Amino acid sequence: MKKVLLLHPAHWEQSMGGAEHQIHLLANHLLKLKYEVHFIYEDKKNIEIKNHEGLILHPIRRLKIRKRFGQRWFLYGCRVNDILKSVKPDVIYTRFYSSWNGVAAKYAKKNNAKHIWAIASDNDVKQRKIKSMILHPFDFIERQYVNYAFKYATHLVTQTDIQKVEILRQYGRISIHVPKSCVISDKRKLKKDFTRINVIWIANLKSIKHPEYFVELSRQCASNSNIYFKMVGRISDGYKELIDLAYRFNHNFSFLGELSNDDVQKELEESHILVNTSDYEALPNTFIEAWSNKVIILSRTVNPDNIITNHKIGFICPSIEEMLSTLLLLHLNRDLLKNMGERAYDYVVSNHSFEKSMGLVMSLIDSHE
C-alpha cells in the first residue's frame, strides 16, 4: 500500500481556508482509494480534531514564539524530519510557503520518495526583498529552505499560468498547471430568486483582505432595501468595531462569522454576487465555489489569468466608486446578472471539475519517477 503524507501547518478542522479545503478533498479521495494517508500539522490545543476520515495524524506541539524575527517554521524541522523517517512515505504533499517544503524536498531526494509542492499564491513565486529579511532574520532562513524546494521538489504544481511563467523565469523549472478542484453543485437545484440581490464577502478579516472596502460598499447602498450584504469569515479583535459600524449604517447587512464549508455552500446557493477586496491572491477557492453556484465576481484587483474578464463571469472594479456603479447596474439589469451566472457555471464545469483536477494530481502521485 502506497503511503502519502500530507504536510501542512493546519488541519482543516482547526482552520478551513482554501488550502485546507483542497487538502481535505485530496485526503478523502486518497482514503477512498485505500492509500495509507498520514498528516503532519501544528497542534492547536484549543481545537479538538475528531478525525472521522481515518487519517493517521501526527500533531506537532505548537511553539509559542512571537513572529518578531519572522516566520519560525524551520524550528519544527527536526521534529518533521523525525516523523518522516518514522513513516517512510512514498509521496509527500505540501501546499504552503514555508521551510517545511525544503525539509520535504531534502527527505524525498535522499530517500527515493516524491515531493509534490502545490503553490498556493502568486506571491509565493516572487523573490522576497532583502531589506525585509534583514529586519526579520528568520525569514532569511525560511527562504533558504524554500529555494531548495523550488530546485529539488519532484513536482511543482501551479494554479495559474502566471505562476508557471514566474517559476520558469526565476528557477528554470517546468511546473504543472493543475486547476483547483471543485465539487460542482447540481444545476437543477440552483434556482435563484432575483427579487432581492444578495452580495457576499468570504474571507478571514485581516488587512490584506481589506474588509473595510466591503463595509463601505454596503454603507453606500444602505438606502436600497433590495440589495443585501453578508460577510463570512474569522474575525480578530481589530475588526469588531468595523462590523459594529456596518450594522449601525445598514439594516441590510449581516456578519455570519466563520462557517463550515457546507454552510458557506448554502450561503452561495442563495447569493448572486461575490465581492473580493484582497490585494492579491492566486485563484481563490471562493471564486470556484461561487461560479459553481452561478454567483459572479466583483473583484478589486484579483483576476487570475484574466479568467474573470476573458470569460465575462464578473467585473474588475479597482475603486469603491466603480464597484458601486457596477453593482447598481447589475441590480437594475437582472437578465445580465442571470446570464453571467449561467456562464460562470459552464466555465467551472469545463475547467474545474473534481474528476479532472484530481485525476491530474493522482497521475503525479502514481507516476514512477
C-alpha positions in Angstrom: 0.0 0.0 0.0 1.4 3.4 -1.0 1.9 5.9 1.8 1.1 9.5 1.2 2.0 12.1 3.8 0.3 15.5 3.9 2.5 18.2 5.4 0.6 21.4 6.3 0.5 23.8 9.3 -3.2 23.5 9.9 -5.7 20.6 9.9 -9.0 21.7 8.3 -10.9 21.1 11.5 -8.8 23.8 13.0 -8.9 26.3 10.2 -10.7 25.8 6.9 -9.1 28.1 4.3 -8.7 27.5 0.6 -5.5 25.3 1.0 -7.1 23.3 3.8 -10.2 22.6 1.7 -8.1 21.4 -1.2 -6.1 19.1 1.1 -9.3 17.8 2.6 -10.6 16.9 -0.8 -7.3 15.1 -1.7 -7.2 13.3 1.6 -10.7 11.9 1.3 -10.0 10.8 -2.3 -6.9 9.0 -1.3 -8.6 7.3 1.6 -11.4 6.1 -0.7 -8.7 4.6 -2.9 -7.3 2.7 0.1 -4.0 4.7 0.3 -2.3 4.9 3.7 -2.6 8.7 4.5 -0.6 10.5 7.1 -0.9 14.1 8.2 1.6 16.3 10.0 0.3 19.6 11.3 0.8 22.1 14.1 -1.3 21.1 17.0 -3.6 23.9 18.3 -4.6 22.5 21.7 -7.8 24.6 22.0 -9.3 22.8 18.9 -10.1 19.1 19.1 -9.5 17.1 15.9 -12.3 14.4 15.6 -10.7 12.7 12.6 -13.8 10.9 11.3 -11.9 10.2 8.0 -9.4 7.7 9.4 -6.2 9.7 8.7 -3.1 8.8 10.7 -2.4 12.1 12.5 1.0 13.4 13.6 0.3 16.6 15.5 3.4 18.7 16.5 3.3 20.7 19.7 2.9 24.4 18.9 5.9 26.6 19.7 4.9 29.8 21.4 7.3 32.1 19.7 6.5 35.6 18.5 6.9 36.4 14.9 9.1 39.5 15.7 12.1 38.0 13.8 10.0 36.5 11.0 8.4 33.1 10.3 9.6 30.3 12.5 8.5 27.1 10.7 12.1 25.9 10.4 12.2 25.5 14.2 9.9 22.5 13.6 12.3 21.0 11.1 13.9 18.3 13.2 10.5 17.1 14.5 9.1 17.0 11.0 12.1 15.1 9.7 11.9 12.6 12.6 8.2 11.8 11.7 9.2 11.5 8.0 11.9 8.9 8.9 9.4 7.0 11.0 6.6 6.9 8.5 8.8 6.4 5.4 6.2 8.0 2.9 6.3 7.3 -0.8 4.9 10.7 -1.5 4.9 14.0 0.5 2.3 16.6 -0.5 2.7 20.3 0.6 0.6 23.4 -0.1 2.1 26.1 1.9 5.0 28.6 1.6 7.4 27.6 4.4 10.7 25.8 5.2 8.6 22.6 5.5 8.9 22.4 1.7 12.6 22.3 2.0 12.5 19.7 4.7 10.2 17.6 2.5 12.3 18.0 -0.6 15.5 17.0 1.2 13.9 13.9 2.7 12.4 12.9 -0.7 15.7 13.4 -2.6 17.6 11.4 0.0 15.1 8.5 0.4 13.8 8.0 -3.2 10.4 9.4 -2.4 8.4 12.1 -4.2 7.7 15.6 -3.0 4.7 17.4 -4.7 4.5 21.1 -3.8 1.3 22.8 -4.9 1.9 26.5 -5.0 -0.8 28.4 -3.1 -0.3 32.1 -4.0 1.1 34.1 -6.8 3.1 35.9 -4.1 4.9 32.7 -3.2 6.8 32.6 -6.5 8.1 36.1 -6.2 11.6 36.8 -4.7 11.4 38.3 -1.2 13.0 41.7 -0.6 16.5 41.6 1.1 15.6 44.5 3.3 12.6 42.7 4.7 14.7 39.6 5.5 17.4 41.7 7.3 14.7 43.1 9.6 13.2 39.6 10.0 16.2 37.2 10.0 14.1 34.1 10.5 12.6 34.9 7.0 16.1 34.6 5.5 16.4 31.0 7.0 12.9 30.2 5.7 13.9 31.4 2.2 16.9 29.1 2.0 14.7 26.1 2.6 12.1 27.4 0.1 14.8 27.9 -2.5 15.9 24.3 -2.0 12.4 23.1 -2.6 12.0 25.2 -5.7 15.1 23.5 -7.0 14.6 19.9 -5.9 10.9 19.2 -5.3 9.9 16.4 -7.6 6.8 18.2 -9.0 5.9 21.9 -8.7 2.1 22.3 -9.2 0.7 25.7 -10.1 -2.8 27.2 -10.0 -2.3 29.8 -12.7 -0.2 30.4 -15.8 1.3 33.4 -14.2 2.9 31.1 -11.6 4.2 28.8 -14.3 5.9 31.7 -16.1 7.5 33.0 -12.9 8.8 29.6 -11.8 10.4 29.0 -15.2 11.9 32.6 -15.2 13.3 32.6 -11.7 14.1 28.9 -11.1 14.4 27.3 -14.5 11.8 24.7 -13.5 8.9 23.4 -15.6 5.8 23.3 -13.4 2.5 21.5 -13.9 -0.8 23.5 -14.1 -3.5 21.7 -12.1 -6.7 23.6 -11.9 -8.3 23.7 -8.4 -10.9 21.1 -8.0 -14.5 21.7 -7.1 -17.4 19.6 -6.2 -19.9 21.2 -8.6 -23.4 22.0 -7.5 -26.3 20.3 -9.2 -27.5 22.8 -11.8 -31.1 21.6 -11.4 -31.2 22.6 -7.8 -29.8 26.1 -8.4 -33.0 28.1 -8.7 -32.0 31.7 -7.9 -34.6 34.2 -6.6 -33.8 37.6 -8.1 -36.3 39.5 -6.1 -33.5 40.7 -3.8 -29.8 40.8 -4.8 -27.6 39.0 -2.2 -24.0 40.2 -2.1 -21.5 38.1 -0.1 -17.9 38.6 1.0 -16.0 35.5 2.2 -12.5 35.7 3.8 -10.8 36.0 7.2 -10.9 39.6 8.3 -7.3 40.8 8.0 -5.5 43.8 6.4 -4.6 42.1 3.1 -8.2 41.2 2.5 -9.5 44.8 3.1 -12.9 44.0 4.7 -13.4 47.8 5.2 -14.0 48.2 1.5 -16.9 45.8 1.6 -18.4 47.6 4.6 -18.1 50.9 2.8 -19.8 49.4 -0.2 -22.7 48.2 2.0 -22.9 51.7 3.6 -23.3 53.4 0.3 -26.1 51.0 -0.6 -27.9 51.4 2.8 -30.9 53.1 1.2 -31.5 50.3 -1.2 -33.5 47.6 0.5 -33.3 45.3 -2.5 -29.6 44.7 -2.0 -28.5 42.6 1.0 -24.9 42.2 2.2 -23.4 39.3 4.1 -19.8 38.8 5.4 -18.4 35.4 6.2 -15.0 34.8 8.0 -13.0 34.6 11.1 -12.8 37.9 12.9 -10.0 39.4 15.1 -10.4 42.0 17.8 -9.1 44.7 15.5 -12.2 44.4 13.2 -15.0 44.2 15.7 -15.5 48.0 15.6 -15.8 47.8 11.8 -18.6 45.2 12.0 -20.4 47.3 14.6 -20.1 50.3 12.3 -21.6 48.2 9.4 -24.6 47.3 11.5 -25.1 50.9 12.5 -25.3 52.2 9.0 -27.1 49.4 7.1 -30.0 47.3 8.2 -29.5 45.1 5.2 -26.1 43.8 6.5 -25.2 40.6 8.4 -21.9 39.3 9.7 -22.1 35.5 9.9 -18.7 34.8 11.3 -16.7 31.7 10.5 -18.8 29.0 8.8 -18.2 25.4 7.9 -17.7 24.7 4.2 -21.2 23.2 3.9 -22.7 26.3 5.4 -20.7 28.5 3.0 -22.1 26.5 0.2 -25.7 27.1 1.4 -25.0 30.9 1.5 -23.6 30.8 -2.0 -26.6 29.0 -3.3 -28.7 32.0 -2.2 -26.2 34.6 -3.4 -25.8 36.4 -6.7 -22.5 38.3 -6.3 -19.3 37.6 -4.5 -17.1 40.6 -3.7 -13.4 40.2 -3.4 -11.3 43.1 -2.0 -7.9 41.4 -1.5 -4.6 43.0 -2.5 -3.6 39.7 -4.2 -4.4 36.0 -4.4 -3.9 33.2 -6.8 -7.2 31.6 -7.7 -9.3 31.7 -4.6 -11.4 28.7 -3.7 -14.3 31.1 -3.1 -14.2 32.1 -6.8 -14.6 28.5 -8.0 -17.3 27.7 -5.4 -19.1 30.9 -6.3 -19.1 30.1 -10.0 -20.3 26.6 -9.4 -23.3 28.2 -7.7 -24.0 30.7 -10.6 -22.5 33.6 -8.5 -20.4 36.2 -10.4 -17.4 38.1 -9.0 -16.8 41.7 -8.4 -13.1 41.9 -7.7 -10.9 44.9 -6.7 -7.6 43.5 -8.1 -7.7 39.7 -8.3 -8.2 38.4 -11.8 -6.1 35.1 -12.1 -5.0 34.5 -15.7 -7.7 37.1 -16.6 -10.4 34.5 -16.2 -13.0 36.9 -14.9 -12.7 39.3 -17.8 -11.9 36.8 -20.6 -14.9 34.6 -19.7 -17.2 37.5 -18.8 -18.1 36.0 -15.4 -17.5 39.1 -13.3 -16.0 42.5 -13.3 -12.8 44.1 -12.1 -13.6 47.2 -10.1 -10.4 48.9 -8.7 -12.3 51.5 -6.7 -15.3 51.6 -4.4 -17.0 54.0 -6.9 -16.6 51.5 -9.8 -17.7 48.6 -7.7 -20.8 50.6 -6.6 -21.8 51.6 -10.1 -21.3 48.0 -11.4 -23.4 46.7 -8.5 -26.2 49.1 -9.2 -26.0 48.3 -12.9 -26.5 44.6 -12.1 -29.3 45.4 -9.7 -31.2 47.2 -12.5 -30.3 44.5 -15.1 -31.3 41.2 -13.6 -31.1 39.4 -17.0 -27.4 40.4 -17.3 -26.7 39.1 -13.8 -28.6 35.9 -14.5 -26.8 35.2 -17.9 -23.4 35.9 -16.3 -24.2 33.4 -13.6 -25.1 30.7 -16.1 -21.8 31.4 -18.0 -19.9 31.1 -14.7 -21.4 27.7 -14.0 -20.5 26.5 -17.5 -16.9 27.7 -17.0 -16.4 25.7 -13.8 -17.9 22.5 -15.4 -15.4 22.8 -18.3 -12.3 23.7 -16.3 -12.6 22.8 -12.6 -14.4 19.5 -12.2 -13.3 17.4 -9.3 -12.6 14.4 -11.5 -10.4 16.4 -13.9 -8.3 18.1 -11.3 -8.0 15.1 -9.0 -7.0 12.9 -12.0 -4.0 15.2 -12.7 -2.9 15.1 -9.0 -3.2 11.3 -8.9 -1.2 10.9 -12.0 1.7 12.7 -10.2 1.3 10.6 -7.1 1.2 7.4 -9.0 4.0 8.2 -11.5 7.2 6.3 -11.4 9.9 9.0 -11.4 
